[in-house]
Amino acid sequence: MSLTLERPRVREPRIDTAPALRRHGAVLFIYSLVVILLVVASAFSSDFRQPSNLIDILRQSIVLGLVTIGQTYVLLAGGIDMSVGMTSRVVALGTAVAMSQTLIHPYVLIGLGLAAGGLVGFINGRLITRLGAAPFIVTLGMMGVLAGIALAISGGGPTDAVPDFFLAAYDASVGIVPTAVLVMAFIWLVAWLVLSRTRFGRNVYAVGGSPAVARLAAINVRRTQTSTYVIAGVLSAAAGLFLLARSGVGDPSMGGNLEFQSIVAAAIGGISLYGGRGSLVGSLGAVLLVSLSSNVMNMLDVSAYYQDLALGVIVLLGVAVYRPRRAT
């Protein structure tokens, strides 16, 4: 009688891809929609697939892209900034008036405009962190203040034209790629590296996830939150300068709806509207999607009212999908 020993069966470990899909699903979904929209629009419209139109889409996405980067920082830290659009408008109007009515060097005025945006963000951040006020209410109040300043600067009408060199700088290109698009790509890269590779970026996620836990981890919550509003203010000011260079005059209506569109882009890009979750890669993909959608709807002569309606529905869906997790 012989005994045979059976070799124990060793189960091969299975790789669970569900967590990765949950983390990156929104990003993959957004870029899939971008590709699908590009293919479908190109198939149905010869004008859409013209290189000049595609380059214009990239150029037109710069303003929303800059504001969305700043809004993403604020949202990740658990806040919201409703004053980004008015910040862009005031900086654009103030710079245009100063360029036409003073002898200050334009480059100095550009620096002052960026500093003014940072100051607005700093005031927002200090009021929110020191007074414990709701970010929505504080920034909405700042939005009203800046609206009054914009009317005082412009008098309700367009300002004088800006110098030609300012317009030429916006229209400059490297080959067929506009310089402005390259600058935007560089800013995006730096913003992504800061969020994903630095201690400050980790602090932003920690504060947005749970301010109480962040304090226990020796993170300066107030400083981190204020810094995100400063970043949003500076980038909003940069967006205003791009708007000014694109139009050539300071228009009191420029920058309208930017705060709403930036929240939409962040929401559909996977940024939790309650803080602590999301990726800047998703936000920028959403900017491309919004810019593409706007371009297609404009080609189809869709009313601006219906475009705003679509954006509103997207925000509501974003709030529903990225609701906070209940503590167990």
C-alpha positions as CSV (number, residue, x, y, z in Angstrom):
1,M,0.0,0.0,0.0
2,S,1.6,3.3,-1.1
3,L,0.8,6.7,0.2
4,T,0.7,9.6,-2.2
5,L,0.9,13.1,-0.9
6,E,-1.1,15.7,-2.8
7,R,0.7,19.0,-3.4
8,P,-1.3,21.7,-1.8
9,R,-2.9,24.0,-4.2
10,V,-1.6,27.5,-4.2
11,R,-4.1,30.2,-5.3
12,E,-2.5,32.8,-7.4
13,P,-3.1,36.3,-6.0
14,R,-5.7,38.3,-7.8
15,I,-5.2,41.9,-8.5
16,D,-8.1,44.0,-7.4
17,T,-8.5,46.8,-9.9
18,A,-11.7,48.2,-8.4
19,P,-10.0,50.7,-6.1
20,A,-7.9,52.1,-9.0
21,L,-11.0,52.3,-11.2
22,R,-12.8,54.2,-8.5
23,R,-9.9,56.6,-8.1
24,H,-9.3,57.3,-11.7
25,G,-12.7,56.5,-13.2
26,A,-13.8,60.1,-13.4
27,V,-10.6,61.1,-15.2
28,L,-10.8,58.3,-17.7
29,F,-14.5,59.1,-18.3
30,I,-13.8,62.7,-18.9
31,Y,-11.0,62.1,-21.4
32,S,-13.1,59.4,-23.1
33,L,-15.8,62.0,-23.6
34,V,-13.3,64.5,-25.0
35,V,-12.1,61.9,-27.6
36,I,-15.7,60.9,-28.5
37,L,-16.8,64.5,-28.9
38,L,-13.7,65.2,-31.1
39,V,-14.4,62.2,-33.3
40,V,-18.2,62.9,-33.7
41,A,-17.9,66.6,-34.3
42,S,-15.1,66.1,-36.8
43,A,-17.2,63.5,-38.6
44,F,-20.2,65.8,-38.9
45,S,-18.4,69.2,-39.5
46,S,-15.6,69.9,-41.8
47,D,-15.2,73.4,-40.2
48,F,-14.7,71.8,-36.8
49,R,-11.8,69.7,-37.8
50,Q,-9.9,72.5,-39.4
51,P,-6.5,73.0,-37.6
52,S,-7.3,76.7,-37.1
53,N,-10.5,75.8,-35.2
54,L,-8.8,73.3,-33.0
55,I,-6.1,75.8,-32.2
56,D,-8.7,78.4,-31.4
57,I,-10.4,75.9,-29.0
58,L,-7.1,75.5,-27.1
59,R,-6.6,79.3,-27.1
60,Q,-10.1,79.9,-25.8
61,S,-9.7,77.3,-23.1
62,I,-6.8,79.3,-21.5
63,V,-9.0,81.6,-19.4
64,L,-11.3,78.9,-18.0
65,G,-8.2,76.7,-17.5
66,L,-6.4,79.2,-15.4
67,V,-9.5,80.0,-13.2
68,T,-10.3,76.3,-12.9
69,I,-6.8,75.5,-11.6
70,G,-7.2,78.1,-8.8
71,Q,-10.8,76.9,-8.1
72,T,-9.5,73.3,-7.9
73,Y,-7.0,74.3,-5.2
74,V,-9.7,76.0,-3.2
75,L,-12.2,73.1,-3.5
76,L,-9.6,70.5,-2.6
77,A,-8.9,72.4,0.6
78,G,-12.7,72.4,1.4
79,G,-13.6,75.9,0.3
80,I,-15.2,77.6,-2.7
81,D,-14.5,80.9,-4.4
82,M,-17.3,82.8,-6.1
83,S,-15.2,85.9,-6.7
84,V,-12.8,84.5,-9.4
85,G,-14.8,85.9,-12.3
86,M,-15.0,89.4,-10.8
87,T,-11.3,89.3,-9.9
88,S,-10.5,88.7,-13.5
89,R,-12.8,91.5,-14.6
90,V,-11.4,94.1,-12.2
91,V,-7.8,93.3,-13.0
92,A,-8.5,93.5,-16.7
93,L,-10.3,96.8,-16.4
94,G,-7.8,98.3,-14.0
95,T,-4.8,97.3,-16.2
96,A,-6.5,98.6,-19.4
97,V,-7.2,102.0,-17.8
98,A,-3.7,102.2,-16.3
99,M,-2.1,101.3,-19.6
100,S,-4.0,104.1,-21.4
101,Q,-3.9,106.8,-18.8
102,T,-0.6,106.5,-17.0
103,L,3.1,106.3,-17.9
104,I,3.8,103.2,-15.8
105,H,5.6,100.5,-17.7
106,P,3.1,97.8,-18.9
107,Y,5.2,95.0,-17.4
108,V,4.9,96.7,-14.0
109,L,1.2,97.0,-14.5
110,I,0.9,93.3,-15.3
111,G,2.8,92.5,-12.1
112,L,0.6,94.9,-10.1
113,G,-2.5,93.2,-11.6
114,L,-1.3,89.8,-10.5
115,A,-0.5,91.2,-7.1
116,A,-4.0,92.7,-6.9
117,G,-5.5,89.2,-7.6
118,G,-3.4,87.7,-4.9
119,L,-4.5,90.4,-2.4
120,V,-8.2,89.6,-3.1
121,G,-7.5,86.0,-2.5
122,F,-5.6,86.8,0.7
123,I,-8.5,88.9,2.0
124,N,-11.0,86.1,1.2
125,G,-8.8,83.6,3.0
126,R,-8.2,85.7,6.1
127,L,-11.9,86.5,6.5
128,I,-12.8,82.8,6.1
129,T,-10.2,81.4,8.4
130,R,-10.2,84.1,11.1
131,L,-13.9,84.7,11.4
132,G,-15.0,81.2,10.7
133,A,-17.4,82.5,8.1
134,A,-18.8,80.3,5.3
135,P,-16.6,80.5,2.2
136,F,-19.6,80.8,-0.1
137,I,-20.9,83.8,1.7
138,V,-17.5,85.6,2.1
139,T,-16.6,85.1,-1.6
140,L,-20.1,86.0,-2.7
141,G,-19.8,89.3,-0.8
142,M,-16.3,89.9,-2.3
143,M,-17.9,89.3,-5.7
144,G,-20.4,92.1,-5.0
145,V,-17.6,94.5,-3.9
146,L,-15.5,93.8,-7.0
147,A,-18.6,94.3,-9.2
148,G,-18.9,97.8,-7.8
149,I,-15.2,98.5,-8.3
150,A,-15.5,97.3,-11.9
151,L,-18.3,99.7,-12.6
152,A,-16.4,102.5,-10.9
153,I,-13.3,101.8,-13.1
154,S,-15.0,101.5,-16.4
155,G,-17.9,103.9,-15.9
156,G,-20.2,101.2,-17.4
157,G,-18.5,101.2,-20.8
158,P,-15.5,99.8,-22.6
159,T,-12.1,101.3,-21.8
160,D,-9.5,102.6,-24.2
161,A,-7.5,100.1,-26.3
162,V,-4.4,98.5,-24.9
163,P,-1.0,98.9,-26.6
164,D,-0.3,96.9,-29.7
165,F,2.6,95.0,-28.2
166,F,0.2,93.5,-25.6
167,L,-2.0,92.1,-28.4
168,A,1.0,90.9,-30.4
169,A,2.2,89.0,-27.3
170,Y,-1.1,87.2,-27.2
171,D,-1.1,86.4,-30.9
172,A,2.6,85.1,-30.9
173,S,3.2,81.5,-31.7
174,V,5.9,78.8,-31.9
175,G,5.2,77.1,-35.2
176,I,1.4,76.6,-35.3
177,V,1.1,76.4,-31.5
178,P,0.2,79.8,-29.8
179,T,2.6,81.0,-27.2
180,A,-0.3,81.5,-24.8
181,V,-1.2,77.8,-25.1
182,L,2.4,76.9,-24.2
183,V,2.3,79.2,-21.2
184,M,-0.9,77.7,-20.1
185,A,0.6,74.2,-20.4
186,F,3.6,75.3,-18.3
187,I,1.3,76.8,-15.6
188,W,-0.7,73.6,-15.5
189,L,2.4,71.4,-15.1
190,V,3.7,73.5,-12.2
191,A,0.3,73.5,-10.5
192,W,0.1,69.7,-10.9
193,L,3.6,69.1,-9.6
194,V,2.8,71.3,-6.5
195,L,-0.3,69.4,-5.8
196,S,1.1,65.9,-6.4
197,R,4.8,66.2,-5.4
198,T,5.1,68.7,-2.6
199,R,4.3,68.9,1.1
200,F,2.0,71.8,0.5
201,G,-0.1,69.7,-2.0
202,R,-0.4,66.9,0.6
203,N,-1.5,69.5,3.1
204,V,-4.2,70.8,0.8
205,Y,-5.7,67.3,0.5
206,A,-5.4,66.7,4.2
207,V,-7.1,70.0,5.1
208,G,-9.9,69.3,2.6
209,G,-10.4,65.8,3.9
210,S,-10.6,66.7,7.6
211,P,-9.4,70.0,9.1
212,A,-9.5,68.4,12.6
213,V,-7.3,65.5,11.6
214,A,-5.0,67.9,9.7
215,R,-4.5,70.0,12.9
216,L,-3.6,66.8,14.8
217,A,-1.0,66.2,12.1
218,A,0.6,69.6,12.9
219,I,-0.6,71.1,9.6
220,N,-1.3,74.9,9.7
221,V,-4.9,74.7,8.5
222,R,-5.5,78.5,8.3
223,R,-2.3,79.1,6.3
224,T,-3.0,76.3,3.9
225,Q,-6.6,77.4,3.2
226,T,-5.5,81.1,2.8
227,S,-2.8,80.0,0.4
228,T,-5.3,78.3,-1.8
229,Y,-7.4,81.5,-2.1
230,V,-4.2,83.5,-2.9
231,I,-3.4,81.0,-5.7
232,A,-7.0,81.3,-7.0
233,G,-6.7,85.1,-6.9
234,V,-3.4,85.2,-8.8
235,L,-4.6,82.8,-11.5
236,S,-7.9,84.7,-11.8
237,A,-5.9,87.9,-12.4
238,A,-3.8,86.1,-15.0
239,A,-7.0,85.0,-16.7
240,G,-8.2,88.6,-16.7
241,L,-4.9,89.7,-18.4
242,F,-5.4,87.0,-21.1
243,L,-9.0,88.3,-21.6
244,L,-7.7,91.8,-22.0
245,A,-5.0,90.7,-24.5
246,R,-7.6,88.8,-26.5
247,S,-10.2,91.6,-26.7
248,G,-7.8,94.6,-26.9
249,V,-10.1,96.7,-24.6
250,G,-11.4,96.5,-21.1
251,D,-15.0,95.3,-21.3
252,P,-17.2,95.5,-18.2
253,S,-18.9,92.3,-19.2
254,M,-15.7,90.2,-19.5
255,G,-15.1,87.4,-17.1
256,G,-18.8,86.8,-16.6
257,N,-19.9,83.3,-15.4
258,L,-16.3,82.2,-14.9
259,E,-16.9,81.3,-11.3
260,F,-19.8,79.1,-12.4
261,Q,-17.9,77.5,-15.2
262,S,-14.8,76.8,-13.1
263,I,-17.0,75.0,-10.5
264,V,-18.6,73.0,-13.3
265,A,-15.2,72.0,-14.7
266,A,-13.9,71.0,-11.3
267,A,-17.1,69.0,-10.5
268,I,-17.2,67.0,-13.7
269,G,-13.4,66.5,-13.5
270,G,-13.8,64.5,-10.4
271,I,-13.1,67.1,-7.7
272,S,-15.2,66.6,-4.7
273,L,-17.2,69.7,-3.9
274,Y,-16.7,68.8,-0.2
275,G,-12.9,68.8,-0.4
276,G,-10.1,66.3,-0.1
277,R,-10.7,64.3,-3.3
278,G,-9.9,64.7,-6.9
279,S,-7.1,65.4,-9.4
280,L,-6.0,68.4,-11.3
281,V,-5.7,66.1,-14.4
282,G,-9.4,65.6,-14.3
283,S,-10.1,69.3,-13.9
284,L,-8.1,70.2,-17.0
285,G,-9.8,67.4,-19.0
286,A,-13.1,68.9,-18.0
287,V,-11.9,72.3,-19.2
288,L,-11.2,70.8,-22.6
289,L,-14.6,69.1,-22.6
290,V,-16.4,72.4,-21.7
291,S,-14.5,74.3,-24.3
292,L,-15.2,71.7,-27.0
293,S,-18.9,71.5,-26.0
294,S,-19.2,75.3,-26.2
295,N,-17.5,75.4,-29.6
296,V,-19.8,72.7,-31.0
297,M,-22.9,74.4,-29.5
298,N,-21.9,77.8,-31.0
299,M,-21.5,76.1,-34.4
300,L,-25.0,74.7,-34.0
301,D,-26.3,78.2,-33.0
302,V,-27.5,76.8,-29.6
303,S,-28.7,79.7,-27.4
304,A,-26.5,80.8,-24.5
305,Y,-29.4,80.2,-22.2
306,Y,-29.5,76.5,-23.0
307,Q,-25.8,76.3,-22.6
308,D,-26.1,77.7,-19.1
309,L,-28.9,75.3,-18.4
310,A,-26.6,72.4,-19.4
311,L,-23.9,73.7,-17.1
312,G,-26.3,73.9,-14.2
313,V,-27.5,70.4,-14.6
314,I,-23.8,69.2,-14.6
315,V,-23.2,71.0,-11.3
316,L,-26.2,69.3,-9.7
317,L,-25.0,65.9,-11.0
318,G,-21.5,66.7,-9.6
319,V,-22.9,67.4,-6.2
320,A,-25.0,64.2,-6.2
321,V,-22.1,62.0,-7.3
322,Y,-19.4,63.4,-5.1
323,R,-21.3,63.7,-1.9
324,P,-19.4,63.3,1.4
325,R,-19.0,59.8,2.8
326,R,-20.8,59.2,6.1
327,A,-18.8,58.2,9.0
328,T,-19.2,54.6,10.1
